Amino acid sequence: MSDLQCAATFLVLDDDSPGTDERQLEGVTAQLAEQLAGRRVAKVLASPSMPQLARAARIAEHLGVTSESAPGLDEGPLFRQAVEDAADVYRGEAVLLVAPLEVVRAALGLATAPAPGELVELQVDADGWLVRQGGSGETR
């Protein structure tokens, strides 16, 4: 039997650029806001490290939503549990996740890293995870 509740949608932005200068950060934020123009993002969650928290706060401000730390998004073994916990809270909504590239790749089993600025989309419900990268989808 399939899950009768709406899936939570996570848009994962890998963030491995703690040295990004202010102008680059503003450009990435504007590009991301443009990519998300047709979507309603309810929240921005970030790994607890300072670079990701700062980036998340800037993006959330640009999108007109709030951001917060989500412990586990920066730790491979805990990433999936952090996402599952958030899925319970954000059923039927879209949430932007900001996490380190290598953690995202390992946790989602991505063969290749997302291109700069590319969002990986996750849909999470009781039936499992659907991962979309670059237009293709794979159930995990």
C-alpha atoms as an extended CHARMM CRD file, in Angstrom:
* protein
*
       140  EXT
         1         1  MET       CA              0.0000000000        0.0000000000        0.0000000000  PROA      1               0.0000000000
         2         2  SER       CA              1.3560000000        3.4150000000       -0.8320000000  PROA      2               0.0000000000
         3         3  ASP       CA              1.7600000000        6.3310000000        1.5530000000  PROA      3               0.0000000000
         4         4  LEU       CA             -1.3860000000        8.4500000000        1.6280000000  PROA      4               0.0000000000
         5         5  GLN       CA              0.3770000000       11.5360000000        2.9460000000  PROA      5               0.0000000000
         6         6  CYS       CA              2.1070000000       14.0020000000        0.6640000000  PROA      6               0.0000000000
         7         7  ALA       CA              5.8320000000       13.5690000000        0.3380000000  PROA      7               0.0000000000
         8         8  ALA       CA              8.1760000000       16.1650000000        1.7450000000  PROA      8               0.0000000000
         9         9  THR       CA             10.3290000000       17.6850000000       -0.9830000000  PROA      9               0.0000000000
        10        10  PHE       CA             13.9040000000       18.6260000000       -0.2120000000  PROA      10              0.0000000000
        11        11  LEU       CA             16.0040000000       20.7090000000       -2.5440000000  PROA      11              0.0000000000
        12        12  VAL       CA             19.5930000000       19.9460000000       -1.6080000000  PROA      12              0.0000000000
        13        13  LEU       CA             22.2440000000       22.5610000000       -2.2610000000  PROA      13              0.0000000000
        14        14  ASP       CA             25.6940000000       21.1970000000       -1.6390000000  PROA      14              0.0000000000
        15        15  ASP       CA             27.9580000000       23.7540000000       -0.0480000000  PROA      15              0.0000000000
        16        16  ASP       CA             31.6720000000       23.2120000000       -0.0680000000  PROA      16              0.0000000000
        17        17  SER       CA             32.7660000000       26.7910000000       -0.4870000000  PROA      17              0.0000000000
        18        18  PRO       CA             33.3830000000       28.2970000000        2.9710000000  PROA      18              0.0000000000
        19        19  GLY       CA             35.8490000000       30.7750000000        1.4430000000  PROA      19              0.0000000000
        20        20  THR       CA             33.3150000000       32.2900000000       -0.9510000000  PROA      20              0.0000000000
        21        21  ASP       CA             33.5640000000       36.0540000000       -0.9100000000  PROA      21              0.0000000000
        22        22  GLU       CA             30.5820000000       38.3460000000       -0.3870000000  PROA      22              0.0000000000
        23        23  ARG       CA             30.0720000000       39.1360000000       -4.0790000000  PROA      23              0.0000000000
        24        24  GLN       CA             30.1590000000       35.4510000000       -5.0870000000  PROA      24              0.0000000000
        25        25  LEU       CA             27.7460000000       34.5940000000       -2.2890000000  PROA      25              0.0000000000
        26        26  GLU       CA             25.3040000000       37.2620000000       -3.4480000000  PROA      26              0.0000000000
        27        27  GLY       CA             25.5100000000       35.9590000000       -7.0250000000  PROA      27              0.0000000000
        28        28  VAL       CA             24.8600000000       32.3660000000       -5.9660000000  PROA      28              0.0000000000
        29        29  THR       CA             21.9770000000       33.4920000000       -3.7480000000  PROA      29              0.0000000000
        30        30  ALA       CA             20.3740000000       35.4770000000       -6.5620000000  PROA      30              0.0000000000
        31        31  GLN       CA             20.7990000000       32.5530000000       -8.9940000000  PROA      31              0.0000000000
        32        32  LEU       CA             19.2510000000       30.1710000000       -6.4880000000  PROA      32              0.0000000000
        33        33  ALA       CA             16.3100000000       32.4920000000       -5.8440000000  PROA      33              0.0000000000
        34        34  GLU       CA             15.7310000000       32.6130000000       -9.6140000000  PROA      34              0.0000000000
        35        35  GLN       CA             15.8080000000       28.7900000000       -9.8370000000  PROA      35              0.0000000000
        36        36  LEU       CA             13.2510000000       28.5660000000       -7.0430000000  PROA      36              0.0000000000
        37        37  ALA       CA             10.9670000000       31.3030000000       -8.3920000000  PROA      37              0.0000000000
        38        38  GLY       CA              8.1170000000       28.9050000000       -9.1990000000  PROA      38              0.0000000000
        39        39  ARG       CA              8.3250000000       26.9910000000       -5.9200000000  PROA      39              0.0000000000
        40        40  ARG       CA              7.1850000000       27.8350000000       -2.4510000000  PROA      40              0.0000000000
        41        41  VAL       CA              9.9990000000       27.0440000000       -0.0400000000  PROA      41              0.0000000000
        42        42  ALA       CA              8.8190000000       26.7420000000        3.5610000000  PROA      42              0.0000000000
        43        43  LYS       CA             12.1970000000       26.7150000000        5.3110000000  PROA      43              0.0000000000
        44        44  VAL       CA             15.9540000000       26.5690000000        4.8060000000  PROA      44              0.0000000000
        45        45  LEU       CA             17.7670000000       23.9640000000        6.8980000000  PROA      45              0.0000000000
        46        46  ALA       CA             21.5470000000       23.8200000000        7.1440000000  PROA      46              0.0000000000
        47        47  SER       CA             24.2490000000       21.6940000000        8.6340000000  PROA      47              0.0000000000
        48        48  PRO       CA             25.4230000000       23.1770000000       11.9390000000  PROA      48              0.0000000000
        49        49  SER       CA             28.8070000000       24.3680000000       10.6480000000  PROA      49              0.0000000000
        50        50  MET       CA             29.2350000000       28.1270000000       10.4750000000  PROA      50              0.0000000000
        51        51  PRO       CA             29.7540000000       28.4360000000        6.6820000000  PROA      51              0.0000000000
        52        52  GLN       CA             26.5580000000       26.5140000000        5.9130000000  PROA      52              0.0000000000
        53        53  LEU       CA             24.5740000000       28.3680000000        8.5910000000  PROA      53              0.0000000000
        54        54  ALA       CA             25.6870000000       31.7280000000        7.2230000000  PROA      54              0.0000000000
        55        55  ARG       CA             24.8470000000       30.7220000000        3.6530000000  PROA      55              0.0000000000
        56        56  ALA       CA             21.4510000000       29.3560000000        4.7370000000  PROA      56              0.0000000000
        57        57  ALA       CA             20.5920000000       32.5550000000        6.5930000000  PROA      57              0.0000000000
        58        58  ARG       CA             21.4440000000       34.6630000000        3.5360000000  PROA      58              0.0000000000
        59        59  ILE       CA             19.4110000000       32.4570000000        1.1920000000  PROA      59              0.0000000000
        60        60  ALA       CA             16.4470000000       32.3270000000        3.5910000000  PROA      60              0.0000000000
        61        61  GLU       CA             16.4430000000       36.1080000000        3.8480000000  PROA      61              0.0000000000
        62        62  HSD       CA             16.4390000000       36.3660000000        0.0550000000  PROA      62              0.0000000000
        63        63  LEU       CA             13.5280000000       33.8810000000       -0.1570000000  PROA      63              0.0000000000
        64        64  GLY       CA             11.5750000000       35.5440000000        2.6540000000  PROA      64              0.0000000000
        65        65  VAL       CA             11.6110000000       32.4940000000        4.9570000000  PROA      65              0.0000000000
        66        66  THR       CA             13.5020000000       31.4590000000        8.0760000000  PROA      66              0.0000000000
        67        67  SER       CA             16.5080000000       29.1990000000        8.4340000000  PROA      67              0.0000000000
        68        68  GLU       CA             17.7610000000       26.9530000000       11.1790000000  PROA      68              0.0000000000
        69        69  SER       CA             20.4250000000       24.4250000000       11.9770000000  PROA      69              0.0000000000
        70        70  ALA       CA             19.6230000000       20.7520000000       11.4230000000  PROA      70              0.0000000000
        71        71  PRO       CA             22.0710000000       18.5420000000       13.3070000000  PROA      71              0.0000000000
        72        72  GLY       CA             23.1360000000       15.5470000000       11.2570000000  PROA      72              0.0000000000
        73        73  LEU       CA             23.1800000000       17.2370000000        7.8510000000  PROA      73              0.0000000000
        74        74  ASP       CA             26.9580000000       17.4470000000        8.0780000000  PROA      74              0.0000000000
        75        75  GLU       CA             27.5380000000       13.8400000000        9.1360000000  PROA      75              0.0000000000
        76        76  GLY       CA             27.2180000000       11.0220000000        6.6160000000  PROA      76              0.0000000000
        77        77  PRO       CA             25.7430000000        8.3870000000        8.9370000000  PROA      77              0.0000000000
        78        78  LEU       CA             23.2530000000       10.8830000000       10.4020000000  PROA      78              0.0000000000
        79        79  PHE       CA             22.2610000000       12.6930000000        7.1850000000  PROA      79              0.0000000000
        80        80  ARG       CA             19.4750000000       10.2840000000        6.2360000000  PROA      80              0.0000000000
        81        81  GLN       CA             17.9810000000       10.3670000000        9.7480000000  PROA      81              0.0000000000
        82        82  ALA       CA             18.0780000000       14.1850000000        9.7970000000  PROA      82              0.0000000000
        83        83  VAL       CA             16.2120000000       14.2660000000        6.4790000000  PROA      83              0.0000000000
        84        84  GLU       CA             13.6650000000       11.6670000000        7.6600000000  PROA      84              0.0000000000
        85        85  ASP       CA             13.0160000000       13.7060000000       10.8160000000  PROA      85              0.0000000000
        86        86  ALA       CA             12.5120000000       16.8610000000        8.7660000000  PROA      86              0.0000000000
        87        87  ALA       CA             10.2040000000       14.9870000000        6.3570000000  PROA      87              0.0000000000
        88        88  ASP       CA              7.8480000000       14.2660000000        9.2440000000  PROA      88              0.0000000000
        89        89  VAL       CA              7.5990000000       17.9970000000        9.9520000000  PROA      89              0.0000000000
        90        90  TYR       CA              7.4050000000       19.2960000000        6.3600000000  PROA      90              0.0000000000
        91        91  ARG       CA              4.9960000000       16.8640000000        4.6320000000  PROA      91              0.0000000000
        92        92  GLY       CA              3.6500000000       18.4370000000        1.4400000000  PROA      92              0.0000000000
        93        93  GLU       CA              6.1420000000       21.2950000000        1.5570000000  PROA      93              0.0000000000
        94        94  ALA       CA              9.4700000000       22.1230000000       -0.0530000000  PROA      94              0.0000000000
        95        95  VAL       CA             12.5320000000       22.7040000000        2.1080000000  PROA      95              0.0000000000
        96        96  LEU       CA             15.9790000000       23.8190000000        0.9870000000  PROA      96              0.0000000000
        97        97  LEU       CA             18.8500000000       21.8900000000        2.6000000000  PROA      97              0.0000000000
        98        98  VAL       CA             22.3760000000       23.3380000000        2.6620000000  PROA      98              0.0000000000
        99        99  ALA       CA             24.9600000000       20.6560000000        3.3940000000  PROA      99              0.0000000000
       100       100  PRO       CA             28.5840000000       19.7560000000        2.5540000000  PROA      100             0.0000000000
       101       101  LEU       CA             29.1090000000       18.2140000000       -0.8930000000  PROA      101             0.0000000000
       102       102  GLU       CA             30.8160000000       14.9930000000        0.2050000000  PROA      102             0.0000000000
       103       103  VAL       CA             28.1300000000       14.2740000000        2.8100000000  PROA      103             0.0000000000
       104       104  VAL       CA             25.3880000000       14.7850000000        0.2030000000  PROA      104             0.0000000000
       105       105  ARG       CA             27.1410000000       12.5580000000       -2.3480000000  PROA      105             0.0000000000
       106       106  ALA       CA             27.7530000000        9.7400000000        0.1140000000  PROA      106             0.0000000000
       107       107  ALA       CA             24.3400000000        9.8570000000        1.7950000000  PROA      107             0.0000000000
       108       108  LEU       CA             22.4290000000        9.9450000000       -1.4940000000  PROA      108             0.0000000000
       109       109  GLY       CA             24.7100000000        7.5760000000       -3.3700000000  PROA      109             0.0000000000
       110       110  LEU       CA             25.3500000000       10.0830000000       -6.1600000000  PROA      110             0.0000000000
       111       111  ALA       CA             27.8440000000        8.8190000000       -8.7170000000  PROA      111             0.0000000000
       112       112  THR       CA             28.8000000000       12.3460000000       -9.7160000000  PROA      112             0.0000000000
       113       113  ALA       CA             28.8180000000       15.5990000000       -7.8380000000  PROA      113             0.0000000000
       114       114  PRO       CA             26.0930000000       18.0920000000       -8.6680000000  PROA      114             0.0000000000
       115       115  ALA       CA             27.2140000000       20.8890000000      -10.9760000000  PROA      115             0.0000000000
       116       116  PRO       CA             27.7930000000       24.2240000000       -9.2250000000  PROA      116             0.0000000000
       117       117  GLY       CA             24.3970000000       25.6690000000       -8.3900000000  PROA      117             0.0000000000
       118       118  GLU       CA             22.5700000000       22.4390000000       -9.3340000000  PROA      118             0.0000000000
       119       119  LEU       CA             19.9290000000       21.3570000000       -6.8580000000  PROA      119             0.0000000000
       120       120  VAL       CA             19.3690000000       17.6940000000       -6.1130000000  PROA      120             0.0000000000
       121       121  GLU       CA             15.6940000000       17.0490000000       -5.4050000000  PROA      121             0.0000000000
       122       122  LEU       CA             14.5290000000       14.4980000000       -2.8500000000  PROA      122             0.0000000000
       123       123  GLN       CA             10.9840000000       13.4140000000       -2.2890000000  PROA      123             0.0000000000
       124       124  VAL       CA             10.6380000000       11.5590000000        0.9820000000  PROA      124             0.0000000000
       125       125  ASP       CA              7.6290000000        9.6480000000        2.2710000000  PROA      125             0.0000000000
       126       126  ALA       CA              6.8950000000        6.3270000000        3.9510000000  PROA      126             0.0000000000
       127       127  ASP       CA              7.4330000000        4.5120000000        0.6220000000  PROA      127             0.0000000000
       128       128  GLY       CA             11.0520000000        5.6520000000        0.4270000000  PROA      128             0.0000000000
       129       129  TRP       CA             13.1790000000        8.3070000000       -1.2330000000  PROA      129             0.0000000000
       130       130  LEU       CA             13.0820000000        9.5000000000       -4.8120000000  PROA      130             0.0000000000
       131       131  VAL       CA             16.3220000000       11.2620000000       -5.7600000000  PROA      131             0.0000000000
       132       132  ARG       CA             16.4500000000       13.4860000000       -8.8410000000  PROA      132             0.0000000000
       133       133  GLN       CA             19.7070000000       14.8810000000      -10.1040000000  PROA      133             0.0000000000
       134       134  GLY       CA             19.9830000000       16.6700000000      -13.4160000000  PROA      134             0.0000000000
       135       135  GLY       CA             16.4540000000       15.7200000000      -14.4810000000  PROA      135             0.0000000000
       136       136  SER       CA             16.6040000000       11.9790000000      -13.7610000000  PROA      136             0.0000000000
       137       137  GLY       CA             14.9180000000       10.2260000000      -10.8810000000  PROA      137             0.0000000000
       138       138  GLU       CA             15.9140000000        7.1340000000       -8.9470000000  PROA      138             0.0000000000
       139       139  THR       CA             14.1330000000        5.5330000000       -6.0190000000  PROA      139             0.0000000000
       140       140  ARG       CA             16.3320000000        4.6330000000       -3.0380000000  PROA      140             0.0000000000
